[in-house]
Amino acid sequence: MLNASLTVLAGQAGSHSRLGWQALTSSIFRALVESERPLVFMLWGAHAQAMRPAGNEAERHLWLSANHPSPLSASRPPVPFIGCGHFGQADAFLLQRGEPPIDWLGAAS
C-alpha cells in the first residue's frame, strides 16, 4: 500500500501534495506495474484509481478499486470501501498463484 504523498500535516489532507512526493511514488508504482511477478493493487479513492495503466502490462496483476477508506467516503457509493472484500480477494489471487496469503493482522507489526 502506497500513498501518493508520504507525509501530511495533521488534520490537513493533501497538505503535502505539492512537495514532490509524486515523483518518487509514481516511479515506485511504475516499477511495480512493470514487475513480471503478479501483484495486487488496491486503488482506494479517485487519485489512486487514476494511476491505473491501460494495456497489457496491467493484465497480469489484480486491480481492486473502491472509495477511499476515510470516514467521509468509506460507506458511500459507487463502491464503498466498507465491505468491499479486497483483503479476501487479494488472498484468493495469491493462493491461485501458489503464493501464501498475507497475514493482514501481523503485517503491520
VEXNU-108397 format. One line per field, with one value per residue (C-alpha): x, y, z; residue in one letter. Coordinates in steps of 0.5 Angstrom, whole numbers, plus 500, padded with zeros to 3 digits. Layout:
<sites>
c1 = c(X,...);
c2 = c(Y,...);
c3 = c(Z,...);
type = c(A,...);
</sites>
This chain:
<sites>
c1 = c(500,503,500,502,504,508,507,502,500,496,488,490,489,493,497,504,501,506,512,515,513,509,516,518,512,510,517,516,509,511,517,511,507,513,514,514,511,503,502,495,494,488,486,482,480,480,487,489,485,487,494,492,495,492,494,498,503,497,493,498,496,490,487,482,478,474,472,478,477,477,470,468,467,468,461,459,457,459,464,464,471,467,465,469,472,479,483,480,480,488,489,485,489,496,493,491,498,502,503,502,496,498,498,494,494,501,503,503,508);
c2 = c(500,507,514,519,524,520,526,531,536,533,534,537,532,533,539,536,534,539,538,533,526,524,524,518,515,515,512,506,505,504,500,495,495,493,487,481,478,478,484,486,494,496,503,507,513,517,519,512,510,515,512,505,504,501,496,489,491,492,485,480,484,484,491,493,499,502,509,512,509,516,517,522,517,510,508,512,509,508,503,503,501,498,491,491,485,487,483,477,478,479,473,469,472,470,463,462,463,459,465,465,469,476,476,482,483,481,485,492,490);
c3 = c(500,498,498,493,499,504,509,511,516,522,520,513,508,502,505,502,495,492,496,490,493,487,483,488,489,481,480,485,482,475,477,481,475,470,475,472,479,479,484,488,487,492,489,494,492,486,486,486,481,476,477,474,467,461,457,457,463,467,466,470,476,480,481,486,487,492,495,500,507,510,514,509,504,506,506,500,493,488,491,499,502,508,506,499,501,498,503,502,494,495,499,494,488,491,493,486,484,489,494,501,504,507,515,515,523,523,517,521,526);
type = c(M,L,N,A,S,L,T,V,L,A,G,Q,A,G,S,H,S,R,L,G,W,Q,A,L,T,S,S,I,F,R,A,L,V,E,S,E,R,P,L,V,F,M,L,W,G,A,H,A,Q,A,M,R,P,A,G,N,E,A,E,R,H,L,W,L,S,A,N,H,P,S,P,L,S,A,S,R,P,P,V,P,F,I,G,C,G,H,F,G,Q,A,D,A,F,L,L,Q,R,G,E,P,P,I,D,W,L,G,A,A,S);
</sites>
